């Protein structure tokens, strides 16, 4: 996921919440130029049945029993 930010005023927004692009003038301070940083997305994964889901989209945490197969244990990994 990309995060857009203004180094001038520290305004920032996630890519999914914003129409900003790198190099745009900051809509907040109208002086700085928007930069972009790519953040890794953490996933929840079951090695037993290969079920996966983005972290934060449900209450499933690393170490929980897999909600799909009910046999494996969920781990965290980055995408």
N, C-alpha and C positions, 0 to 999 in steps of 0.2 A: 504494500500500500504506500502511496506517496503522501507526504505531508508537505503542504505549502506554507511558507513562513516569510515574514518580513524582518530582516535583521535590524531595521531602523526602529520599529515599534514593538516587535515581538508578536505581532498578530499572526495567528496560524489557523489552518483548517485542514481537515483530512480530505483526500481526493474525492471521496464519496459525498461529502457535504458541500463542495465548492465548485464553482466554475473557473476558479483561478488557474493560471498557468505560469510556469517559470518565465520570468522576465516581465510580467505584467506590473504595472504600478500598483502599490498597495492600496486597497479600497479603504483602509482604516486611516492611515496617516497621510496618504496622497503624495508621499515623498520617496519612500523606499521602493525597491524592486523586489518582487517575489522570487524566492529561491525554492528549491525542492529537495527533499531528502526521502529516500526510499527506506521504509521500515519493514523488517521481516514480519510475516504473519505467523503467529503461533497457532499450531493445529493440535487437536486432540486426535489420537490414533490408537486403534486396537490392532496389535500385531497378530492376533489370533484370527480375526475375520476380515481385517483390512478396512474396517469402518473408520471414517475420519470426518471431522467437522472443525470449523474455525473456532478458536477459543473465544469465549464471550458471547456466543450465540445460544448457549444453553448452560445449565448448571453443572454439566459434566466436567470433572476435574481429573488431572493426572492421578492415578492410583485407584480411581473408581472402577467398579466392575463395568464392563462394556454394556451399554444399553441395547445393543443389537444382538450379540451372540450370548450374552450373560455368562461367558466362560473366561474370556480374556480380561486383562487389566489395561485401562487406558493410560497412555503415555503422552507426554508433551513433545512436540518437535516443531521446528521452524520450516516454513515453506520458502 
